Amino acid sequence: MLIKELVRPFQYQKIDLNQVETQKKKRAKDTRGTIKRISAYLAAEKIKLTLVILMVLLSTILGLLGPYLIGRAIDLYIVTEAHEGLKTLLVWLIFIFIGHSLSIFLQNFWMVGIAQKIVYQLRKEIFHQFHRLPISYFDKRQHGELMSRVTNDIDNINNTLNQSVIQIFSSILTLVGTIVVMLSLSPILTFVTMTIIPLMLLAMRWITKRTGPLYKLQQKHLGDLNGFVEESISGQHVIKTYSQEKRVIKEFKENNERLKLSGFWALTIAGFIPKVMNMLNYLSFSLIALVGGILYIYDLGVTVGIIVIFAEYARQFTRPLNELSNQFNILLSAVAGAERVFSVLDEPREESDERDAKVLKEVKGHVTFEDVTFGYEDEHILKGISFEARPGESIAFVGHTGAGKTTIINLLSRFYNYDEGKITIDGHELNKITRESLRSHMGFVLQDSFLFHDTIRENIRYGRLTASDDEVIQAAKEANAHEFISNLPNGYDTVIDQSGSGISQGQKQLLAIARAFIAKPRILILDEATSNIDTVTELKIQQALERLMEGRTSFIIAHRLNTVQKADKIILLEHGQIKEQGSHEKLLGLKGKYYALYQEQSRHE
């Protein structure tokens, strides 16, 4: 019940603590599975891990041997005032402490190497996984939240591997070794020392039971905050345009407050552990001193040296328990991060090509849709779509937002698979063609052209990486981009970022057209390629697009009808169905929906 009081500030987030409690068994199963998967990565480093274990074993033995020799020195040389062998023992102690320090250094050195290799592998796997996932996965998630899994969550795993694995193994060995040596010296004092174990276990169980859900909550809130920050940075122009800075700052404050509270309670409750352990440590020391003194006074087999050994071993006994409890909390935090990483790795990948899928080597560009139906989940978006695009023809899709224009392009690109009907390219059914070979014959010029943080030359070359510098320049000339590129301080070697800072939206589109030119596609996709462009630049873009479309089968998505009047065929979509199709003149002559839409746009221009 106390945890409910502690996390009362979270209640406005509608966190159902009862639901968390009912999912305890499932969470335990997930935790075991996650630890098992991390262990598989560790098992791949058997040689180094064996060396680490040997060094941990050596450091544990030497750590136990030091206090034991000190106790024996007290009984043999100090109490008896026989100092002959004391110098020799001191030399041995020096070697023991040097060996202990060296073994700790080596185990940490090798463990860091193991941890770095594992997180390197995890980063590689999750990044590769991102490129195997379907587009629908990214459409439903914040990019910043996904980035958090590659950075924060994997760093969390790295820190845990560096610290916790050695600490847990060392602590277990120290506990076992300490108990064995204590039993051999004095079973009675061993029993006295062990009386605090039930109290420690109860305290650890009470604390860790409450910190587990809070660590998971902290990781979730960290991902949410990263996603919000990434979204805010990407949308700065919109935020400032609509003067929404105060609202965004308020939302950030709320997200930041959630992260602060979850982190505060997780660390606060976890912080009870060392305090409880110290208190129990002092209790154990007091009991050893009291009982040991009585046994010494009555000559019951306990010497001053043994009492000193037990006092030191009592500290060594509680320290591993303290470390185990602390590392358990760190481990819970890492498991929470690892679960988020593995959840990405376990996501269904983009469907593999069918076994009988063919590599499309040459394409003429004859595309047909035959009664194609498609829906996202249970909602039908396209219903019975049928049309034909002959090689070299231009097909324009028009209609209101949500009519299904972009969905048709997504099906043609195989970002999604259609549910019913058939799509063919040059007579080959689309789902019988490998995705890579299909997309290698396609070029895209989208409304929001994406540029990489690289030179203009490499951004254009992205369309075909084997293109020469001369081909890059020729593509830029055909796209009407050469002139503005030449006027830049570093020309084609000018470095731009993904937002295209330093060049206009129209110039970004010209670079995207140049990229499409250099790809030499047979099928061309144009998605609102001339929107939000000034008149002069729009004319350059239109000229470049006309050259780009020559001899290629082109599919154009447009909201402004005056940009598609020259298309060979215009298809008007409404609620996922084709209502009208034909040339501009033919559709105007029908005086139907296209005519009404054209008249409406003409009045507003």
N, C-alpha and C positions, 0 to 999 in steps of 0.2 A: 504493500500500500504506500510505503514511503516514496517509491519511485514516481507514483502518480502525483504526489505533492511536489516533488522536485521538478518535474517537467510540466507543471501547470502552465507556465508561460507558453508552452507549445499548443495549448488547446485551441487557440484561434486558427491553427493550421489543420484542425480536424484530424489529429493523429488518434487513431483508435488503439489505445493501449491494450484493451481486451483482445482485439484481433491479433496484436503482436504476441500476446500470451498464448492464444490458441494455435499459433503457427510455430510454437517452440520446437516441436518434433521435426517439422519440415526444415526449419532453420538449422537444427543440429545435423540433420542429414546433409543439407547443402554445405555446411561447414566442414564436415568430414570429407565430403567429395572434393571440396576446394583444396583442403590440405593434402589430400591424396594426389591431386593434380600437380600441386607445387612440388611435392616429394618426387614426382616423376621427372621434373626438370632437374632436381638435385641429384637424382640417381644417374643422370647422364654425365655427371662430373665425378665419377667414382674414385679416380686416382687422387685428385686434389681433396676430395671429401674424406678419403681414408687418411691422408696426411693431416688434415684438420683434426680428425677424431683422435689420431695418435698424439698430436700436440695437446689437445684438450686433456687426454688421459695423463700425459706426462705432467702438465701444469697442475692437475688435480692432485696427483701423487706428491709432487714437490710441495704444493700448498699445504697438504696434510702433514708432511714430514717435518717442515719447519717448526710449527708449534710443539710437535711431539719431542723433538730434540731439545728445544728450549726447556720443556718440562723435565726431561731426563737430566739436563745440565744442572738444574736447580737441585734435584735430589742427589746426584752423584758428585757434584763439584762445589756447589755453593753452600748447601746445608751442612755437608760434611767437611767443608773448608779444605777439600783436596783439589787444588787448582791445577794439578799437573796436566790433565787432559783437556782443560778448558780451552786453551788456545787452538788445539787441533779441531775441537768441535766448532769453534767460531769460524775457522777456515772452511769447514764443511758447510756451515750455515751460509757463508758468503757465496759459495758455489751453488748451493741450493737456490738462493734468492736470485742469482744471476740466471740460472737455468730456468727458473720459474718465469722470469720476465721475458727471456728469449722465446720460450715456448708460447707464451701469450702473444708476442709479436708475430711469430710465424703463423699461428692459427688465424689471427686477424688478417694477416697479409694474404694468405691463401683463400680465406673466406670472402674477402673483398673481391678477389678475382672471380670466384664462383658466382657471387651475387651479380657482378657487372655482366657476366656472360649470360646469366639467366634473364636479366631485365633487357639486355640487348636482344635476346631471342624473342621475348614477349613483345617488345616494341615492333620488331620486324614482323611477327605473326599478326599483330593487330592491325598494323599498317597495310600489310598484304590483304588482310581480311576486308578492310575498308574498300579495297578495289575489287573484291569479289562479291560484295553485297549488292543487291538490286537497288535501283534508284529509289524505289518506294521506301526503303529503310531510312534514307537520308531525308526524304520528304517529311517524315513524321517526327524527326528529332532535331534538337538544337545542335548546331555544329560545335558550339563552345562546350556543351556537356560531353560530347564525344571526345573533344580534345582533352578534357579533364581526365578521361580514362587512360589516354596515352601518356599524360604527364603526371598529374597528382597521384593517381591510383598506382601506377607502376613505380613511381618514386617511393610510395609507401611500402610496396613490396620489397624494393631494394633496401630501404632502411631496416626493415624487419629481418631480411636475410642476413644483413651485415651484423645485426645486434642479437636478434632473438635465438637463431639456430645454435650459435656457440653458447650463449648464456644458458639456454634450456638444457643442453647436453651437459655442460660443465656443472650446472647446479644439481642435476640428477646424480652425476658421478660423485660430486662433493658430498651430497647427502648420504649416499650409500657408503662411501669410504669413511665418513665421519662416524656413522652409526657402528660400523664394523670395529673401528679403532676404539671407540668409547666402550663398547661391550667388552672388548678384551681387557680394558683397564679397570672398569668398575661398572658392573651391571646396575648397581643401586643408583649411582649418579646418572647413568644413561636413562634409567626409568624417570628420574626427576626431570632431566632435560626434555624427555619425550612428552611430559604432561602438558606442554603448551601446544602440541601438535593439533589436538581437536579444536582448540580455540582458534588457531591459525586457519585451519581448514574451513571452519564456520565463517570466519571473517572474510576469507577469500571467496567463498561460495556466495556470500551475501553481496559482495561488491561486484564480482565479475558477472553475476546474473543480471545486474542492472546496467553495467557499462556496455555490454554487447550490443543491445538495441540502439544505445546512444551513439556508439561509434559508427554504426551503419547509417544512422540518421545524419551524423556529421558528414559522412562521405556523400550522401545524397544531396545535402544542402550545399556542399562545396561544388558539386557538379552543376546544380541549379544556378549558383552564383556565377560560375564560369560561363555558362551558357548565356546568362543575362548580360554579362559584361561584353562578351563577343558580339551579341546582337546589338547592344547599344553603340559599340564602336563602329560596327558596320553601318548602322543606321543614323550616324551623326548628322548627315545632311537633312534627313527627314525630321529628326528631333529638333534641330535648330530652325528649320523652315517653319515648323508649326509651334515653335516656342514651347516645347514640352520638356525643357530641361528640369523644371521643378518636379514634374510628375515622375520622370525617369530617376531623378535623385531620390525621390521618396520610395520608389519601388526597390532601388538598390539598397536603400537603408533597411527596408523590410527584409530583403533577402540576406543582407549582411547580419541583421539582428538574429535571424533564424540560425545562421551558421555560428554566430557568437554564442548563442544560448546552448545549442547542441554541443558545441565544443567545450563550453564552460562546465556543463553538468557532467559530461563524459570525463573530463580531466579532474574535476572536483571530486567526483566519487572515486575515481581511480587513485586520486591523491591521498585517500584515506589509508591505502595499503601500507606505505612506508611508516605512517604514524602508528598504525596498529601494530606493525611488526616491531618497531622500536620499543613500544611499550611492553610487548611480550618478550622482547629480547632482554630488557631490563629485569623483568619478572624472572626469566630463566636464570640470569646471572645471579640474582639475589638468592634464588632457591639453591643454586649450586654452591654458592659461598656459605649459606647457612647449613645445608645438609653435609657438604664436604668438610666444613669446620668441625661439625659434631663427630663425623666418622674419623677425622684425624685425631681429635682429642681422645676418643675412646679406642684408638689404635685398631680400627676395623678395616685395615687394608688400603687406606687412602693416605697418600703422602701429599706434601705441599706441592710438589711437582705435578702430581696428578690433578690437583685442584686447579693449578694454573693451566694445564693442558685442557681441562674441561671448560674452564672459563673462556679460553680462546676458541675451542671447538663449539661451544654454545653459540658464540658469535658467528662462526662459520656455518653452524647448523641453521640458524635463523636467516642468515644472509641469502643462502640459496632459495629458501622458501620465499623470502621477500622478492628476490629476483624472478623466481618462477611466476609469482603473482603479477609482478609488473610486466614481465615479458608476455604473460598470457593476455593482458590488456592490449599490449602492442600487437600481439598476434591477431587478436580479434579485429583490430583496426585494419591490419593488412589483409585479413581474410575478407573483410567487407570490400576493400579495394579490389582484391583478386576476383571476387565474385562478379564485380562490375566488368572487369577485363574479360573474364571467361564468358560472361553473358554475350559479349560482342563476338568472341571467337565461336560461340555455339549458335549464333544466328544462322538461319538457312541462307546459303549463298545463292547468288543468281543461278537459276537453273542451268545445269550443264547442257551442252549441245547434245542432241540426240545421237545415238550410236551411228545411225545411218546418215547423219548430217554431212553435207558436201561443202567443200571449199569453193566459194564463188570466185573463179579466177578472172573471168571477163564478164562485163555487164553492159547490156545495151540500154537498159532503163525502162523496160516495158513492165509496168506495175498494175496489178488488178486487185481490187477488193471485192469479194463475193459474199454478200449477205453476212458481213462481219458483226458479231455482237461481243461486247466487252463490258465488264463492270468492276469497280473497286469494291472488294468484299461482296456485300449482298446488293449493292445498288448498281443498276444498269446505267452506263454512261452512253454507250453506242448501241444502236438497235438496227440491225439489218442494213449496214452500210455497204453499198455496191457502187463502184465507179472504175474507170479504166484510164490510165495515163500511158500514152504511147511514147516511145523513145523520142526525146527532145522536146516533148510538150511541157507546158507550164500549167500547173493546176493550182488554183487559189481557193482557200477555204475562208469563208466569211460567215459572220453571225455574231450574236451577242455573247458575252462572257459566259462560260459554262456550257456552251453548245456542243463541245467535243472536238474542237479544232486541234488543240495540242495533244489530245489523247490519240487521235489518228496518227500523228507524227511519232508518238511514243510507241505505238504498235508497229509502225513501219520500221523503227529503229531497233525493235525487239527489247526495249526497256521494260515492256510488259508483253505478256502473251495473250492473244485473243482467246475468248471462250468458245465461240462458235464461228462457223464460216471458214473462209480461206483467203489468205493473202499470198500472191505470187509475184516473183520478179523473174522476168524472162522465162516464165513457165515453171520455175522452181518454187515449190511452196516454202513460205518464209521459215517455218519451224523445221525445215529440212536443210537449212543453210547455217553454217557456223556463224556465230555472232561476230567474231573478229573479222572474218572475210566480208561479211555483209557491211559492217560499219567502215571497212577500209575503202569501200566504193561510195561512201556518203560524205558530204561536206555540209557544215552547219554555219549559218550566220544568224545569231540569236539577237533578241532585243537588248539583252544585257551581255555585252561581249566580255568574256573573262580573259584578263591578261595576267601572265605570271610575272613574278618579281625577277626580271631578267632583261636582257637587251631587246630592243625592237627586232633586231635580226633574228634572235632565237625565238621570239614570240611568233614571228611569221613562219620560221622553219618548223614550228611545232606541228604544222599540217603534214609535213613529210620530212623526217629527221635526216634523210640522206640527201636532201637538196643542197646544191652548191650555193655559194654567195651570189653568183651571177643569177641563179634562178630565183633567189630571194628578192633581188633588186628588180628583176623582170616582173615578178608577181606583184610587187609594190607599185610598179608603173601601171600594170593592167588594172590595179585597184584604185588608181588615182591617189595613192598614198606617198609616192616617191617625192613629190614636191615638198610636202610639209616635213617629211622625215629629213630631207636634205637641209632644211632650214634649222633643224635642231642643233644645239651646240656640238654634240658628238655623233650626229647623224644616226646611222643604223646601230651604232654601239651605245646609244643613249639607254640608260637603265630606267625602267619604269616598274611600278609595283602593280599588284593585282587590281587596285582601284583605278589605275591609269592616271594618277596624279601628274599634272604637267601637260596633259593633252586633253582635248575636248572629247565629248561623247561621240561626235561625228568622226573624229580622227580614230577613236577606238574602233568604230564600225569599219572604217577603211582598212585598219590592220586585220580585223577579223575576215574581211573579204579577201585580203591578200593571203591570209592563212588558208582560206578555202581554195584560192587559185592554185597555190603551190601543192595542194593535196591532189589536184586533178581528179575530182570525183565524177562519177557518172550520174549520181543522184544528188540533188541539192535541196537542202531544207533552209527556208528563209522564214524566220519567225519575227514579224514586226521589225524588220531590219532598218526601217527608215523612220521609226517613231522618235519623237523628242529631238529632232535634228533641225538646225536652221536651214533656210531655203537654199542658200548657196551650197552648203555641204550636202544637202539632200540631193541636189542635182548631180553632184559628183558621185554620190553613192548610187543613184539610179543608173547613171552611165556605167559605173563599174559592175553593177549587178546585171545589167543587160549583156555586157560582155561575158560575165561569168556564166550566165544561163544559156548562152549560145551552145546548141548541140547537146545540152544536158536536160534530163528529166528533172523538173523543178517543182517543188511543193511550197506554196507561199501561204503563210498565215497572216491575215491582215484585218485590221479594224477599219482603216480608211479605204473606202472603195476606189478612190481616185488613183491609188497606187497599184491596182490590179486590173485595170481596164484592158491592158494589152494581153492578159493571160489567155491561153488557148481555151481553158475551161474554168469557170467559176462555180464552186459548189457552196450553196447556202445551207448551213446546218442550223437546226433548231431542236433543242432538247434531245440531242444525240441521234437525230434522224436527218436524212437529206430531204429537204423540201423542194429545192430547185437546183438545176445544174445546166450549164450552157455558157456560151460566150456572153460578153457584156451586152452587146446589142440584142442578142436573143432574149436575155433575161429582162432587159428593159421593155422589149416588145410584149412580153407576157403580162406586164403590169401587175405582177404578183408581189410576193414578200420582198424580193430583191429590189424591185422598182420602188416600193414604199421605203425601204431602208436607204436607197440611194437618194430619194427625194428628201428624206429627213436629214441626211448628212449634208446635202447641198444647201439646205436652208440655214444650217449652223456654220457654214464655212464663210 
